[in-house]
């Protein structure tokens, strides 16, 4: 019998009070964005916002709780943006939307200078007794968002990114689940040879985690060859965006199979229309029917990050996800 777990890929919208307070504390210029050496007042504001959003997730009834990633001014590029050997340069577009991030330019050995994400997770762990979920950019997407001025070779650079993320994972507190976010597998599909290296890099990060690992893709479906290689990675589940492209996703699974567990992006992280629990459940059932598989676990999630949404719509979508999981349990 399939277990439905209500969760999200993180990167939440800041509460309105926190936006105002942090704007006053941090300023409004590119140089005022998170760098890893924030003042005590800024740290306190983020801590308060984190505690608040953890309570919101718990009250909504989510099965997995993330720390919110409020400090990720540069979205998925954040772990590099705060690295000592990375210089953040000009503002560049974040995939195909109206958000922007500072281009992280790697100028030295990435080494073991991680711990920023782990520190935020540790702070969250103080407020989560069960179901803590970690979120990281996948190695292929993080390399895709960055510029290399040190390694001089794409394969070596990807390996270095993967090793950097492994060190971050090694510093994690106990977590139930790790979501590796890999939109670049869709948005900038790897070429021949690169697709195998991308899967190997994901495998390296996943193997370091003492948790269930989901390689979550979104903004469309993965190209066939890249998907076939991703299946070789030692992850527990692959995440699919059923909002953006469900037909190609179903074809990939029909042709190449998938893991015993699956993550399904069944809620639109960028659209204010709030899906009903029944609609969410119908999308899960449809996918199981189309792929002729009863999965051990389905992670029911938003397809993308949710920082695009107004806070009230974001909270409504959390409740809808949690209620959809409860519907499944009630029917079972």
C-alpha positions as CSV (number, residue, x, y, z in Angstrom):
1,X,0.0,0.0,0.0
2,X,1.4,3.4,-1.0
3,X,2.4,5.8,1.7
4,X,1.9,9.4,0.8
5,X,4.2,11.9,2.5
6,X,3.3,15.6,2.3
7,X,6.4,17.7,1.8
8,X,7.9,20.6,-0.2
9,X,11.2,21.4,-1.9
10,X,11.7,24.4,0.4
11,X,12.8,27.9,-0.4
12,X,9.8,29.6,1.1
13,X,8.5,33.2,0.8
14,X,9.6,35.4,3.7
15,X,6.9,36.5,6.1
16,X,5.9,40.1,5.4
17,X,7.2,41.4,8.7
18,X,10.6,39.7,8.0
19,X,10.8,41.3,4.6
20,X,10.4,44.8,6.1
21,X,12.7,44.2,9.0
22,X,15.4,42.6,7.0
23,X,15.2,45.3,4.3
24,X,15.9,47.9,7.0
25,X,18.7,45.8,8.6
26,X,20.4,44.6,5.4
27,X,19.8,47.4,2.9
28,X,18.7,47.2,-0.7
29,X,21.9,46.8,-2.7
30,X,23.6,43.8,-4.2
31,X,26.4,44.1,-1.7
32,X,23.8,43.9,1.1
33,X,22.7,40.3,0.3
34,X,23.6,37.3,2.5
35,X,27.4,36.7,2.6
36,X,27.8,34.5,5.7
37,X,28.9,37.3,8.1
38,X,25.6,38.8,9.1
39,X,25.1,41.0,12.1
40,X,23.5,39.7,15.3
41,X,20.2,41.5,14.5
42,X,20.0,40.0,11.0
43,X,20.7,36.5,12.4
44,X,18.0,37.0,15.1
45,X,15.4,38.0,12.4
46,X,16.2,35.0,10.3
47,X,16.0,32.7,13.4
48,X,12.6,34.1,14.3
49,X,11.3,33.7,10.8
50,X,12.6,30.1,10.7
51,X,10.9,29.2,13.9
52,X,7.7,30.7,12.6
53,X,7.7,28.8,9.3
54,X,8.6,25.5,11.1
55,X,5.4,26.0,13.2
56,X,3.4,26.8,10.1
57,X,4.5,23.5,8.5
58,X,3.8,21.5,11.7
59,X,0.4,23.1,12.2
60,X,-0.5,22.4,8.6
61,X,0.3,18.7,9.2
62,X,3.2,18.2,6.7
63,X,5.1,14.9,7.2
64,X,8.5,16.5,6.4
65,X,9.6,19.9,7.7
66,X,12.3,22.1,6.1
67,X,14.0,25.1,7.6
68,X,12.7,27.4,4.9
69,X,15.9,28.6,3.2
70,X,15.1,32.2,4.0
71,X,18.8,33.2,3.9
72,X,19.1,31.9,0.3
73,X,19.1,35.4,-1.4
74,X,20.7,33.7,-4.4
75,X,18.3,30.8,-4.5
76,X,20.0,27.5,-5.4
77,X,23.3,29.3,-5.9
78,X,23.4,30.2,-2.1
79,X,25.9,27.6,-0.9
80,X,28.5,28.9,-3.3
81,X,27.6,32.6,-2.8
82,X,28.8,32.4,0.9
83,X,32.0,30.4,0.1
84,X,35.3,32.1,0.9
85,X,36.8,31.2,-2.5
86,X,33.8,32.4,-4.5
87,X,33.2,35.9,-5.6
88,X,29.7,37.0,-6.3
89,X,29.6,39.3,-9.4
90,X,26.9,40.6,-11.6
91,X,23.2,39.9,-11.4
92,X,22.0,37.2,-13.7
93,X,18.5,35.8,-14.5
94,X,17.4,32.8,-12.4
95,X,16.3,30.3,-15.1
96,X,13.4,31.5,-17.2
97,X,11.7,33.7,-14.7
98,X,11.8,37.2,-13.3
99,X,14.1,36.5,-10.4
100,X,17.8,37.2,-10.3
101,X,20.8,36.0,-8.4
102,X,24.4,37.0,-8.0
103,X,26.7,35.0,-10.3
104,X,29.0,32.9,-8.1
105,X,32.5,32.8,-9.7
106,X,34.7,30.1,-8.3
107,X,38.2,31.5,-8.0
108,X,39.9,28.9,-5.7
109,X,39.6,25.4,-4.4
110,X,36.2,24.7,-3.0
111,X,37.5,22.3,-0.4
112,X,35.7,21.8,2.8
113,X,34.4,25.3,3.4
114,X,30.8,24.2,3.8
115,X,28.7,24.1,6.8
116,X,26.4,27.1,6.1
117,X,23.4,25.0,5.2
118,X,24.2,22.5,8.0
119,X,24.2,25.3,10.5
120,X,20.7,26.5,9.5
121,X,19.5,22.8,9.6
122,X,21.0,22.5,13.1
123,X,19.0,25.5,14.2
124,X,15.9,24.0,12.7
125,X,16.5,20.7,14.4
126,X,16.1,22.4,17.8
127,X,12.4,22.8,16.9
128,X,11.7,19.6,15.0
129,X,11.4,16.3,16.9
130,X,10.5,14.2,13.8
131,X,10.5,14.6,10.0
132,X,13.3,17.1,9.4
133,X,14.1,17.4,5.7
134,X,17.3,18.9,4.2
135,X,17.3,20.8,0.9
136,X,20.4,21.3,-1.3
137,X,21.0,22.3,-4.9
138,X,21.9,19.2,-6.9
139,X,25.5,19.2,-8.1
140,X,24.7,19.6,-11.8
141,X,22.4,22.6,-11.2
142,X,24.8,24.3,-8.8
143,X,27.6,23.9,-11.3
144,X,25.3,25.1,-14.1
145,X,24.5,28.3,-12.1
146,X,28.1,29.0,-11.3
147,X,31.2,30.1,-13.3
148,X,34.5,28.4,-13.0
149,X,37.7,30.5,-13.0
150,X,39.8,28.0,-11.1
151,X,39.5,24.3,-12.2
152,X,39.5,24.9,-16.0
153,X,37.7,21.7,-16.9
154,X,34.0,21.0,-16.8
155,X,34.3,17.5,-15.5
156,X,36.7,18.5,-12.7
157,X,34.5,21.4,-11.8
158,X,31.4,19.2,-11.4
159,X,33.4,16.8,-9.3
160,X,34.6,19.6,-7.1
161,X,31.0,20.9,-6.7
162,X,29.9,17.3,-5.7
163,X,32.7,17.0,-3.2
164,X,31.8,20.4,-1.7
165,X,28.2,19.2,-1.3
166,X,29.3,15.9,0.2
167,X,31.1,17.9,2.9
168,X,28.0,19.9,3.5
169,X,26.0,16.7,3.9
170,X,28.6,15.3,6.3
171,X,28.0,18.2,8.6
172,X,24.2,17.7,8.7
173,X,22.3,16.9,11.9
174,X,20.0,13.9,11.7
175,X,17.5,14.3,8.9
176,X,14.8,12.0,7.5
177,X,15.0,13.1,3.9
178,X,17.3,15.1,1.6
179,X,15.9,16.8,-1.5
180,X,18.5,17.5,-4.1
181,X,17.0,20.1,-6.4
182,X,18.0,19.6,-10.1
183,X,16.0,22.0,-12.3
184,X,19.0,22.3,-14.7
185,X,18.6,18.7,-15.8
186,X,15.5,20.0,-17.5
187,X,16.4,23.7,-18.2
188,X,19.9,23.1,-19.5
189,X,20.0,19.4,-20.3
190,X,23.4,17.7,-20.2
191,X,25.0,16.7,-23.4
192,X,26.4,13.3,-24.3
193,X,28.9,12.2,-21.7
194,X,27.9,15.1,-19.4
195,X,24.7,13.3,-18.6
196,X,26.6,10.3,-17.1
197,X,28.9,12.6,-15.2
198,X,25.8,14.5,-13.8
199,X,24.3,11.2,-12.6
200,X,27.6,10.2,-11.0
201,X,27.8,13.5,-9.2
202,X,24.3,13.1,-7.8
203,X,25.2,9.6,-6.8
204,X,28.2,10.9,-4.8
205,X,26.2,13.4,-2.9
206,X,23.3,11.0,-2.3
207,X,25.7,8.3,-1.0
208,X,27.0,10.6,1.7
209,X,23.5,11.1,3.2
210,X,22.2,9.0,6.0
211,X,18.7,9.7,4.9
212,X,16.2,9.0,2.1
213,X,17.4,11.0,-0.9
214,X,15.1,12.5,-3.6
215,X,16.7,13.9,-6.8
216,X,13.9,16.4,-7.7
217,X,13.6,17.9,-11.2
218,X,11.2,20.6,-12.3
219,X,10.1,23.1,-15.0
220,X,9.4,20.3,-17.4
221,X,10.5,16.7,-18.1
222,X,14.0,15.3,-18.3
223,X,15.3,14.3,-21.7
224,X,15.3,10.5,-22.2
225,X,19.0,9.9,-22.2
226,X,19.6,12.1,-19.2
227,X,16.8,10.3,-17.4
228,X,18.2,6.9,-18.2
229,X,21.5,7.9,-16.6
230,X,19.8,9.4,-13.6
231,X,18.2,6.1,-12.9
232,X,21.7,4.7,-12.3
233,X,22.2,7.2,-9.4
234,X,21.8,5.7,-5.9
235,X,18.9,7.9,-4.9
236,X,15.7,6.6,-3.2
237,X,13.4,8.6,-5.5
238,X,13.3,10.8,-8.5
239,X,11.1,13.8,-8.4
240,X,8.9,14.8,-11.4
241,X,7.1,18.0,-12.2
242,X,3.5,16.9,-13.1
243,X,2.4,20.5,-13.4
244,X,4.7,21.5,-16.2
245,X,4.9,18.3,-18.3
246,X,3.2,15.1,-17.2
247,X,3.0,13.3,-20.5
248,X,6.8,13.2,-21.2
249,X,7.4,12.3,-17.6
250,X,5.0,9.3,-17.8
251,X,6.7,8.2,-21.1
252,X,10.1,8.2,-19.4
253,X,8.9,6.1,-16.5
254,X,7.0,3.7,-18.9
255,X,10.2,3.3,-20.9
256,X,12.9,3.2,-18.3
257,X,11.1,2.6,-15.0
258,X,11.8,4.5,-11.8
259,X,12.7,3.9,-8.2
260,X,10.4,2.2,-5.7
261,X,9.6,5.6,-4.2
262,X,8.7,8.7,-6.2
263,X,8.3,12.4,-5.6
264,X,5.5,14.1,-7.5
265,X,5.2,17.8,-8.1
266,X,1.4,18.0,-7.8
267,X,1.0,21.5,-6.5
268,X,2.1,24.6,-8.6
269,X,4.7,26.5,-6.7
270,X,4.4,29.6,-8.9
271,X,0.6,29.9,-9.3
272,X,-1.7,31.4,-6.7
273,X,-4.6,29.0,-7.5
274,X,-4.8,26.7,-4.6
275,X,-5.3,23.0,-5.5
276,X,-7.9,21.1,-3.5
277,X,-6.8,18.0,-1.6
278,X,-9.0,15.9,-3.9
279,X,-7.2,17.3,-7.0
280,X,-3.8,16.6,-5.5
281,X,-4.9,13.0,-4.7
282,X,-6.3,12.6,-8.2
283,X,-3.0,13.6,-9.7
284,X,-1.2,11.0,-7.6
285,X,-3.7,8.3,-8.5
286,X,-3.4,9.3,-12.2
287,X,0.4,8.9,-12.2
288,X,0.2,5.5,-10.5
289,X,-2.4,4.4,-13.1
290,X,-0.5,5.7,-16.1
291,X,2.8,4.0,-14.9
292,X,1.0,0.9,-13.7
293,X,2.8,1.0,-10.4
294,X,1.9,1.1,-6.8
295,X,4.9,2.9,-5.2
296,X,6.1,2.2,-1.7
297,X,6.2,6.0,-1.0
298,X,4.9,9.0,-2.9
299,X,6.4,12.3,-1.8
300,X,3.5,14.7,-2.6
301,X,5.1,18.1,-3.1
302,X,5.0,21.5,-4.8
303,X,6.7,21.2,-8.2
304,X,9.0,24.1,-7.6
305,X,10.3,26.4,-4.8
306,X,7.4,28.4,-3.4
307,X,9.1,31.8,-2.7
308,X,7.2,33.1,-5.8
309,X,3.9,32.9,-3.9
310,X,2.2,35.4,-1.5
311,X,2.5,34.1,2.1
312,X,-1.2,33.3,2.5
313,X,-1.4,31.3,-0.7
314,X,1.8,29.5,0.3
315,X,0.3,28.5,3.6
316,X,-3.0,27.4,1.9
317,X,-1.0,25.1,-0.4
318,X,0.9,23.5,2.5
319,X,-2.5,22.7,4.1
320,X,-3.8,21.2,0.8
321,X,-0.8,18.9,0.5
322,X,-1.1,17.7,4.1
323,X,-4.9,17.2,3.7
324,X,-4.3,15.2,0.5
325,X,-2.0,12.8,2.4
326,X,-4.7,12.5,5.1
327,X,-7.3,11.7,2.4
328,X,-5.1,8.9,1.2
329,X,-4.8,7.5,4.7
330,X,-8.5,7.8,5.4
331,X,-9.3,5.9,2.2
332,X,-6.8,3.2,3.0
